[in-house]
Amino acid sequence: MDMMLEAYLTHEGALEPDDIPQTKETIWILGKAYHAPHNLLSDVEVIRKDIRSKLWFTYRRNFVQIGDTGLTTDKGWGCMLRCGQMVLAHALVCVHLGRDWIWSANVKNSTYLKILHMFEDRRTAPYSIHQIALMGASEGKEVGQWFGPNTVAQVLKKLAVYDDWSSLVIHVALDNTVVINEIRRLCSVKQKSGTQSEGNASAGGVVQSWKPLLLVVPLRLGLSEINPVYIRGLKTCFTFKQSLGVIGGKPNHALYFIGCVGEEVIYLDPHTTQLAGLVEEKEHEHEKALDASYHCEFASRSHILHMDPSVAVCFLCQSEEEFDVLCQLIQQHLIEPEKQPLFELCYERPQQWSPVDEGAEEALGASCVALDDLGRHFDDSDEDFELLG
């Protein structure tokens, strides 16, 4: 497969790729709408530039071994870890560069390079495959063991605590429920006035600011396949401005879904193995080539029903106002019109739930007692999503 993909990406004179369909339907890429009614090449290239600007993390080989495991590649086991990296990387690009930032082969933006360095395959990078795998090991997942969507979200949540530059709060909403005030308490920061230029002034000279929120909602949308009742809601998630896409997969693959068109989803696939290396300051030709290897020329498409039912939908809210808008969108478009909504909203943790302390909430695979009135119960563990890539 790796050789086939490499040939596909590099073969000059090949037929026009089928990544962007000829359609009059709206094409959604992470909350952004594209209309290409005539499928003009110029219109398609605009969409491809957007997709190409997303950091694409794939299997790598010949990196420094992870701990004392002897593992110098993540081929065959790291696909979900790479998908988690892609979600987080897009969040950081949005926070530091903006949603509409466009990558090019010649770009040497220092902020972009700083973000990329945080994910490179080296021990000291805060979000490297080394850090993710070892953090998973400290919570019961051996290095080389496959992660599911919930597990990778929980591990990234722990690692983000050490990223002072981004000050990103990763919240994993369990039991198919987003608790609004719980998130407000996590993201709100009170400081004395004069120490922060942004925020809302309150009594006593205190300024309240908001840490950027990466919200992850792990879901199980069926047993062995997605229940069609959830299709409209899942597609709707890609239309929200706050969308960070969906991590999940299809049989034997973990994938990062970044958009949809009609009944198809658009995704980035981590299942190609590339040589590890460091981009550094992108001064030399081999560094430029390595940087280009982090950007996929052409995305892939698949019917939405081919997705595995274990997924995690992701959103980014850079301000409290954006979070308020997201909650309104969820209520209006994901809950009210649906007999079986993807997930629920509530303001406070219901009394029916068992108490969850900070340590228990952060534990991998942690789960609260489900609400009686949810009308369903999903298993948010990873046991039924053991994909081997």
Buried (B, 14 or more C-beta within 10 A) or exposed (E): EBEEBEEEBEEEEEEEBEBBBEBEBBBBBBBBEBEBEEEEEEBBEBBBEBBBBBBBBBBBBEBEEBEEBEBBBBBEBBBBBBBBBBBBBBBBBBBBBEBEBEBEEEBEBEEBBEBBBBBBBBEEBBBBBBBBBBBBBEBEBEBBEBBBBBBBBBBBBBBBEEBEEBBBBBBBBBBBBBBBEBBBEBBBBEEEEEEBEEBEEEEEEBBBBBBBBBBBBBBBBBEEEBBEBBBEBBBBBBBBBBBBBBBBBBEEBBBBBBBBBBEBBBBBBBBBBBEBBBBBEBEEEEBBEBBBBBBBBBBBBBEBBEBBBBBBBBBBBBBBEBBEBBBEBBEEBBBEEBEEBBBBBBEEBBEEBEEBEEEEBBEBBBBBEBBEEBEEEBBBBBEEBEBEB
